[in-house]
């Protein structure tokens, strides 16, 4: 298990997805995971406590502030923070990576993909594809997030 003092934010308007991702991340890593139901709430938290969140995992389609707006704000004010964007619209991948996302995960995705990407962020790798490690037990499962 990877153990670091990092904070991850999960931003998704679906409470089931949020809770599931929190459980997966907490089970695989000794990290603090917080969640928000929209980009605006996440942004307000980051604005008030900029030293807190290190990694943001965000959906795109949400009320109040979507994931693309959140990505732009984070990259402008906190370029050192890593943003992983998840979306059911794989055609957006090029655009989102061009906007500065650390990585893009098209839905449905395997848990192992998310766990690897977070591990890559935690290990400070600049290229998410370069991080190779043994997969935590849950990451080897065949679950997919839709």
N, C-alpha and C positions, 0 to 999 in steps of 0.2 A: 504494500500500500504506500502510495506517495504521501508524504506528510510535510506540508509547508504552511506558512502563515499567510494564506491568500484568501481573498473573498471573491466569490463568483456570484453574479446576478443572473437569474433566469427571468426573462421578460416574455410573457405570453398571455394572451387573454383567455386561454383555455385552462381552467384551474386543474383539470386532470393531468394535462401535459406538464404544467408547472410542478405539481407535486411529484409526478413520476420522475422528472428530470432531477429534482432536488434529491430524491431518494437514491437514484443511481449515482449521482456525483458524491453524495455523502458516504455511500457504501464503498465506493472505489477510491476515494481520496479523503484525507483528513483535512478538509477545508470547510470554511463557513460558506453556506449557500443561502442567499436571500432571494426573494422573488417579488415581482411586480406584475400587475395585470395589464399595464400599458407603458409605452415609452415615456410618457410625460411623468408618471410617478417615478420611474427609474431615473430620469434626468434630474428631477428635483432632489432626489436622494444624493446623486452624484455631485450636484451643484453645492449642496450643503456640507457634504463630507467627501471631498475630492480624493482624500488619501485612502478611502475605504475599498471600493470595488476595483479589482484588478482585471477581471475577465467578465465580459457580458455575452450571454447567449440570448439572442433575441429572434422572435418571429418577425415577419414583415407586416402582415395585416392585423392591425389592432386599432381600437378606438383612441381618440385624443392625440396620440403621436405614434405614427407607425415606425417600424424598425429601421427604415431607410433614413427617416429624419433623425432618429436617435443615433444611428451610425454617423451621420454627418456632424452632429453636435459633438459627439464623443471625439471623433477624429480631429475636429477643430480645436477643442479645448484640452483634450487629454490624449494626445497622439501616442503616448506610451501604453495606453490600455488596449487590450486585445478584444476584438468583437467577432464572435462567431454568429453568423446569420443562418437561420433555418427557415425554409419556405417550401410550400407546396408548388411553387412556380419555378422549375429549374431553368427556364429561359432567362431568369434574372441573374444567374450566376456571374456572367461577365460584367454586367453593370455593377453589381454589388462588390465584387473584387476590385473593380476599377475605382470604387468609392473608398477603398481602403480597408475593407473587411479582412480580418486575419484569415478567415475561411468561410466557405458557404457549404451548408448541408441541405441537399434537397430532400423533402419529405416524400415518401417514407425513408427513414435512414436507420441503419443498424446502430445499436447502442455502442458497439465497439468503435464505430467511427467517431462518435461524440467523445467517448472516453479517451481515445487516442488524441483527438484535437485538444482537449483540455489538458492532457498530459504534456503535449507539446508546448502549450502556453505556460504551464507550470515549470517546465524545464528551461524556459526562456529561449526556445528555438525560434529563429526568425522564419524558418520555412516549415509549415506544418507537415509537409510530406516527408521531411527528413527525420522525424522522431520515430524511432523504432524501439519498442520495449515489449516485455512480456505483458500480455493482456491480463488485467484483473479478471477474476472468475466471472463476474456478472457480464463483463464486456464480451465474453465468448458466447453469450447466449444468442439466440436467434430472434429476440424481440426486435420489433421495429416501431418507431414512432411515426404516426401518420399525421 
